[in-house]
């Protein structure tokens, strides 16, 4: 009896330490990004204040600047807006495609498929969830982009639209897989009650099961969002990489992630450009954190309304 | 014991103070060329391995400043800011020219435009000329393809041709091969690539370029014109070392500049070093 108590306490402490460690790592990354990124806004000691290349950024200039051109011929510009819009637009458009399709797919797999067929289909979906992004990017570059160019009579298929489709393809398996898990966890009694009241399987699925699995589905969408906004390689190959504010669906765009990939290797260490990239990383981290917090508060509100 | 051995080996491989390895990094334009030169050198000097990586001229220059490599490949000259950053770290970059490259401006083969002046190409890339019919072509929007800011080709083209900012909507591609592919599939496209990428390629046409509207239009396909400097868009391909090259690094560079090395340069589609650069090199390699 005493041994069992000891093991219990030991397990409790281990899990607590692990949780603290995980949270600590995340917090540590945040702190690291912030401490490097903030140096872009502080003049470095010993630099010539007249030199345009080492002039520190201003917060307003960074957050609301509409031009990102750090390796400029003339004066460098460090405006976040084109990159922020690039990341946001590609992700949101991708989600408008993949979320409805993903949830619909999940409903089909959870409610209509049985036995070996369901297991097989789930396996295939999970295989695609792990697909290397570079391969999907290659597919986008060689197959999808020319196809889109031909279909919409464009000169080039490397644009916001193609990048969004590629991101939809990448986030879809994740959304299907996690949503399907969420739907299956809903107790069978819900379904039986609905059937007893005369509901068809379709009505049951949409009006009873789906709302019951709401928090899980939201988690799936959050994961899909995270996958899409953090994707670098595939977007790098098909988005056109021009750091502009897109005025049409078929304009090229640049995201925060591709900017980090392109520019980090060639910046001189400890230059303003170098630190500004960390500031970009910090912004991306904050976006991901904010969406997660919003999602969490929504779920909590749901749970409260259920326990009336 | 095994872990200690692994640690020691990793340390040894990370610097060529241990005899037998030279680490080279930088320009993607020069990657294949220097890899072939490395192979040629290895055949002559079996005791030395030369490892070559890409990443872009900017990456190479940053690497030599951080003392991570022995030689940095660059398809553009080092900037004065980079020189001071290097000196601040105690690194003294020394410049050698190992080959010359021509930069071809390519259009889709269905595009009837054959000749452009350097000024016209500059205006196109600055976004001032937006339609092919302004330069004698069909009524089609011009779609710009270029490299990314870490590329030496990006910087060189901007300094020598664009002489201003690139149009913000220029599509920034990952490498020479991607630009060729993009222009091949885009009838309104224009791009710039190294000479080595235009030989025997279908679907694209390199333009004949003139220094100004009074000069002759010269095609980059004519090797003699690129060598003589008659073709306006030629650039030297550089290698930077920390201080004057010594020991096995000096041997490698001497091999690159030898008749055997320069033969490899020409086989790869580049141009052998010309007299003014030979003299500059000799001052350093003495």
Interface residues (C-beta under 8 A of the other chain):
Chain A: X53 X67 X69 X70 X71 X72 X73 X74 X141 X146 X149 X155 X156 X158 X236 X237 X240 X241 X242 X243 X244 X251 X252 X254 X262 X263 X265 X266 X267 X268 X269 X271
Chain B: X55 X56 X57 X58 X59 X61 X62 X65 X66 X81 X82 X85 X140 X141 X143 X148 X149 X150 X155 X158 X159 X162 X163 X164 X165 X168 X169 X170 X171 X172 X173 X174 X178 X182 X185 X186 X187 X188 X189
